């Protein structure tokens, strides 16, 4: 268990970065098939630029979210570290918000419907999150609390988890999220061709991930806190409530054909 896969002189390939690259490559391949299938109105070359801007928006959003929560504890005394993304500090909820904002802006520029793009992208985001947890596991970050369960993992010294809880078995929450995010991906990917209205897939993604992260966060040792509340759980409740409202208000699970019959 080590964050670095390969080191050749000054060149270093880390598991976490590799997982990002793999997720982006898979996203490019699948979106270049999925977006034309949905008749969104983007060419294959435009799909590449779309992914580029969504990734940038996601990284910026993830960083801003993390900096806000860690401002008083760290960044107020180290303002230049705000830009040192390579030192770590990205939060998925901020990434979702930033990436979604990039989707809306890109859709407006290209004059396509933003919900079509969000529906096409949401399953792949769940897959990317699953791959990202492999990087977290190898880093020993985004770690869990101590546990007596037989599958608890002792992380090595030198990792964030190992230094905080030396010699103690911890909940492998990264692996919990890996499995649950994979399940979310397969559910969304299977349902993407079903009869439904625009926005159904992304609303279901937010609902599923909100539930996943809300409960997994109880076992996380490194949660970003807002007072005495976990920031991830607050955002997860908002995701769940918003997606349920959206689903039932507009009955997104109903397809156009079913609507016409009624």
C-alpha positions in Angstrom: 0.0 0.0 0.0 1.8 3.0 -1.3 0.7 6.2 -3.1 3.3 5.9 -5.9 3.0 3.3 -8.6 6.2 4.1 -10.5 9.1 6.5 -10.0 11.6 7.1 -12.7 14.0 9.8 -11.6 12.0 13.0 -11.2 9.0 11.4 -12.9 6.4 10.0 -10.5 3.2 8.3 -11.4 0.8 8.2 -8.4 -2.2 5.9 -8.1 -4.6 8.8 -7.4 -3.6 10.7 -10.6 -3.6 7.5 -12.6 -7.2 6.9 -11.5 -8.2 10.4 -12.7 -6.6 9.7 -16.1 -8.3 6.3 -16.4 -11.7 7.9 -15.5 -11.3 10.7 -18.0 -10.3 8.2 -20.8 -13.2 6.0 -20.1 -15.4 9.1 -20.0 -14.2 10.2 -23.4 -14.8 6.8 -25.0 -18.3 6.3 -23.5 -19.5 9.9 -23.9 -18.5 9.9 -27.6 -21.0 7.0 -28.0 -23.6 8.2 -25.5 -24.0 11.8 -26.5 -24.7 11.0 -30.2 -27.2 8.2 -29.1 -29.1 10.8 -27.1 -29.0 13.2 -30.1 -27.7 16.0 -27.8 -26.3 18.0 -30.8 -22.5 17.8 -30.1 -19.9 16.4 -32.5 -17.1 14.0 -31.3 -14.6 16.9 -31.2 -17.1 19.0 -29.2 -17.4 16.1 -26.7 -13.7 16.4 -26.1 -13.9 20.1 -25.3 -17.0 19.4 -23.2 -15.1 16.9 -21.0 -12.1 19.3 -20.7 -14.3 22.1 -19.4 -16.3 19.9 -17.1 -13.1 18.5 -15.6 -11.7 22.0 -15.1 -15.0 23.1 -13.5 -15.0 20.1 -11.2 -11.5 20.6 -10.0 -12.0 24.3 -9.4 -15.3 23.6 -7.5 -13.7 20.8 -5.5 -10.8 23.1 -4.5 -13.0 26.1 -3.6 -15.2 23.9 -1.4 -12.3 22.4 0.4 -10.6 25.8 0.9 -13.8 27.3 2.4 -14.1 24.5 4.9 -10.4 24.6 5.8 -10.0 28.4 5.7 -9.8 29.1 9.4 -7.8 26.0 10.2 -5.1 26.3 7.5 -5.5 28.6 4.6 -5.9 31.9 6.5 -2.3 31.4 7.6 -1.1 29.8 4.3 -2.9 31.7 1.5 -0.4 30.7 -1.2 -1.3 27.0 -0.5 -4.8 27.7 -2.0 -3.3 27.2 -5.4 -1.2 24.2 -4.5 -3.7 21.6 -5.7 -0.9 19.0 -6.0 -0.6 19.0 -2.2 -4.1 17.6 -2.0 -7.4 19.1 -0.9 -10.3 18.3 -3.3 -13.8 17.6 -2.1 -16.3 15.7 -4.3 -19.4 17.7 -3.3 -17.7 20.9 -4.5 -16.5 19.0 -7.6 -20.1 18.0 -8.4 -21.3 21.6 -8.0 -18.4 23.0 -10.1 -18.8 20.4 -12.8 -22.5 21.0 -13.0 -22.0 24.7 -13.4 -19.5 24.0 -16.2 -22.1 21.8 -17.9 -24.8 24.5 -17.7 -22.4 27.1 -19.1 -21.2 24.8 -21.9 -24.8 23.9 -22.9 -25.7 27.6 -23.1 -22.7 28.3 -25.4 -23.5 25.4 -27.6 -27.2 25.9 -27.5 -28.0 22.3 -26.3 -30.1 21.2 -23.4 -28.1 21.0 -20.2 -30.2 18.2 -18.8 -29.3 16.0 -21.8 -25.6 16.5 -21.0 -26.1 15.9 -17.3 -28.0 12.7 -17.9 -25.3 11.5 -20.2 -22.5 12.4 -17.8 -23.9 11.3 -14.4 -23.3 7.5 -14.7 -19.7 8.2 -15.7 -19.2 10.5 -12.7 -20.3 7.6 -10.5 -17.7 5.3 -12.2 -15.0 8.0 -11.9 -15.8 8.3 -8.1 -15.4 4.6 -7.7 -12.0 4.6 -9.5 -10.9 7.6 -7.4 -11.5 5.7 -4.2 -8.7 3.3 -5.3 -6.4 6.2 -5.2 -7.6 7.2 -1.8 -7.0 3.6 -0.6 -3.5 3.6 -1.8 -2.8 7.1 -0.4 -4.4 6.1 3.0 -6.5 9.3 2.9 -10.3 9.8 3.1 -10.0 7.2 5.8 -12.3 5.7 8.4 -12.6 5.5 12.1 -11.1 2.6 14.2 -13.1 -0.7 14.2 -13.0 -4.1 15.7 -14.6 -5.7 12.6 -12.5 -8.5 11.0 -12.1 -6.5 7.7 -10.5 -3.5 9.4 -7.3 -2.4 7.8 -4.1 -1.1 9.5 -2.6 1.6 7.3 1.2 2.0 7.2 3.0 4.8 9.0 3.7 7.7 6.5 0.1 7.6 5.3 -2.5 10.1 6.7 -4.5 7.2 8.2 -1.5 5.4 9.5 -0.1 8.5 11.2 -3.4 9.5 12.8 -4.3 6.0 14.0 -0.9 4.1 14.2 -1.4 0.3 14.4 -5.2 0.5 14.7 -7.5 -1.3 12.3 -9.8 1.2 10.5 -13.0 1.0 8.5 -11.9 0.8 4.8 -14.4 3.5 3.9 -12.7 4.0 0.5 -13.6 0.4 -0.4 -17.2 0.8 0.9 -17.6 3.8 -1.4 -15.8 2.0 -4.2 -18.4 -0.8 -4.1 -21.4 1.5 -3.6 -20.4 3.9 -6.4 -19.9 1.0 -8.8 -23.4 -0.1 -7.9 -24.7 3.4 -8.6 -22.9 3.4 -11.9 -24.4 0.1 -13.0 -27.9 1.1 -11.9 -27.7 4.4 -13.9 -26.1 2.8 -16.9 -28.8 0.2 -17.1 -31.6 2.7 -16.7 -30.2 5.3 -19.2 -32.1 3.7 -22.1 -35.4 3.4 -20.3 -38.4 5.6 -21.0 -38.0 8.7 -18.8 -37.9 12.5 -19.0 -34.9 14.7 -19.2 -33.2 15.0 -15.8 -34.2 11.6 -14.5 -30.7 10.0 -14.6 -28.9 12.9 -13.0 -31.6 13.3 -10.3 -31.3 9.5 -9.6 -27.5 9.9 -9.4 -27.8 12.7 -6.8 -30.3 10.7 -4.8 -28.2 7.6 -4.8 -24.9 9.3 -4.1 -26.5 11.5 -1.4 -27.7 8.4 0.5 -24.3 6.7 0.0 -22.3 9.6 1.3 -24.6 10.5 4.1 -24.3 7.0 5.7 -20.6 6.4 4.9 -19.7 9.8 6.4 -20.6 8.4 9.9 -17.5 6.2 9.5 -15.2 8.8 8.1 -12.4 10.2 10.4 -11.5 13.2 8.2 -14.8 14.8 7.5 -14.9 18.5 6.7 -16.9 20.1 9.5 -19.4 23.0 9.5 -19.5 23.7 13.2 -20.5 20.4 14.8 -22.0 19.0 11.5 -20.3 17.1 8.8 -20.3 19.2 5.6 -20.7 16.1 3.4 -23.8 15.1 5.2 -25.4 18.6 4.9 -24.8 18.6 1.2 -26.0 15.0 0.9 -29.3 15.9 2.6 -29.6 18.8 0.1 -28.9 16.5 -2.8 -31.4 13.9 -1.6 -34.1 16.4 -0.9 -33.6 18.3 -4.1 -33.5 15.2 -6.3 -36.7 13.7 -4.6 -38.5 17.0 -5.1 -37.4 17.2 -8.8 -38.3 13.5 -9.4 -41.8 13.7 -7.9 -42.6 17.3 -9.0 -42.0 16.6 -12.6 -42.5 12.8 -12.5 -39.2 12.2 -14.3 -39.5 8.4 -14.3 -42.4 8.7 -16.8 -41.4 8.5 -20.5 -42.8 10.7 -23.2 -44.9 7.7 -24.7 -46.5 7.0 -21.3 -47.3 10.7 -20.9 -49.0 10.8 -24.3 -51.1 7.7 -23.4 -52.3 9.4 -20.3 
